[in-house]
Amino acid sequence: MRRNKVALPGPDDVLRQTLPNGITVLARENFASPSVVLDGYLIAGSEDDPQDQEGLASLAVDVMERGTHRRPFEQLYEEVESVGATFGFSAGVHSTAFGAKGLAEQLPLLLDICSDVMRNPTFAPEQVERARAELLSALREQEFDTRSRASRAFHELAYPAAHPYHRQVSGTLESVERLRRDDLRDFHERYIKPQGMVITIVGAIKVEAALTAVQNAFGDWEGVRPPRPPLPAVPPLTTRREQYIPLPEKTQADLVLGWPGPERRAPDFLACQLANTLLGVFGMMGRLGEQVRSQNGLAYYVYSSLDSAIGPGPWQAIAGVHPAHVEKAIALILDEVQRLREEPVPATELADNQAYLIGSLPLRLETNEGVAGNLTHIERFELGLDYLLRYEERISAITAADIQSVAQRWLNPAAFALGVSGPPRA
């Protein structure tokens, strides 16, 4: 096996410890720069939104970082900015991500601020309304964005109504309008708990000191969130499901075509990741780019996307095309899917794409942010601290037959979900 020049994080140089309150801490030293990065998540997200309160997690998390009982809004950001640091929170489907960056000596302050935001938000009425106005403005913009509308249509077609992937994390104009301050406070009280939280720290600090700093900021926080029910089943698509959303005054059409894919923890996920790279991701044209864009000139952009998710995240082909070329672009995308299912990938093409994935890993680990993000990902999906050390070997072991197998399992050119948005059809 080829030795990478960048030392890959692994069990020998990453501290992992779970505190009595259920918070897992990961820490790795890097004294090449004076900074430290904090990355993590807690178990609260749009999956917890009631059916008629979509966007609740998104709005609640936004308002959480707009002032605490100890730090009003202005003071909170003054403390962070005065030392040249940054921090932020963002709600997702299954979890709320948070992060911060600053000089190593500022780590206790950054942890204290993150703890304060999680534990003591005021949900000041003026901040609730300000955040709501900003969210509504963003949602209105999305209503007139062809890419957003096509993506929304895809998710609504691909996933059952009761599944969290069917809905938008940010909610709808109607649901966000209905949310009240008490709803946000109740969400915080019910779901923002230390149980299951992960905090990753990478940078110019000893791992023992990082652990102590986390214990000082979070160790006395107790609380358990209610258990989540299992995710609803997602039946395989059996027909072509499609929706066209007309938007006046648009000149380009965007399409999102795809399927519910494998869970991140699925044994064949890495084979799917390699198949996705073969189809084409940004920075590597792949088969879709070659066929749809280069040879036929039908797309402004086209790529394949495979989500890492707790549930069956989407596996999509996404393209921006002239409205007259939508059906032709769809046909070419499906042709490439069919070819991936029927024909073994040539050895040279397979090797090139394996080299791309293997070679890009050290590049993703060149910064503290990259290392921290990867360690958090590994913990989130229970991949094991030796995951990065095993990555090259596992990618290299994927065969042409494996690629065919996952394409046949997950990509059905006769049954898929398709969202398209563009100018009204003549």
Number of C-alpha atoms within 10 A of each C-alpha: 6 6 8 13 7 11 12 17 19 17 12 9 14 20 19 17 13 15 15 13 18 19 22 21 24 26 25 25 19 17 13 10 12 13 20 26 26 26 25 26 24 22 22 27 26 25 22 22 20 11 13 14 20 26 27 27 31 28 24 26 27 20 29 25 26 23 22 22 14 14 19 16 18 10 14 18 18 13 15 19 13 8 12 12 19 14 20 14 21 18 25 20 22 20 20 21 22 18 23 22 24 22 18 20 13 17 25 17 17 26 23 17 23 21 16 21 23 19 19 16 22 21 24 18 12 10 19 21 15 14 18 21 14 12 22 19 12 13 18 13 11 14 14 17 17 25 22 20 23 25 22 19 25 27 27 19 21 25 25 16 14 13 16 23 25 17 24 18 22 22 23 20 17 12 15 22 15 13 19 15 17 10 15 21 16 12 19 21 13 15 20 21 23 26 20 17 22 22 26 28 33 30 29 21 21 16 22 12 13 28 22 14 18 22 17 13 18 20 16 10 16 12 14 14 15 9 7 8 8 7 14 13 12 16 10 15 20 11 12 13 16 17 16 19 17 17 19 11 10 15 13 19 28 27 30 28 27 28 27 25 25 25 18 22 17 13 10 16 17 19 22 25 21 21 26 23 24 23 24 22 19 13 7 15 20 20 23 29 26 16 20 25 20 13 10 13 15 23 23 15 17 29 25 26 18 23 17 19 17 16 23 21 19 23 23 25 25 26 27 24 25 16 19 12 15 20 11 14 25 18 14 16 26 21 15 17 21 18 14 23 22 13 12 16 20 9 10 9 13 21 16 12 21 22 14 14 17 18 13 11 18 18 11 14 18 13 17 25 21 17 23 27 21 20 28 22 15 16 19 20 14 12 14 14 20 15 18 19 15 12 15 20 13 15 19 16 12 19 16 19 13 18 26 21 19 22 22 16 13 18 23 20 20 11 15 23 24 27 28 28 27 28 18 15 11 3
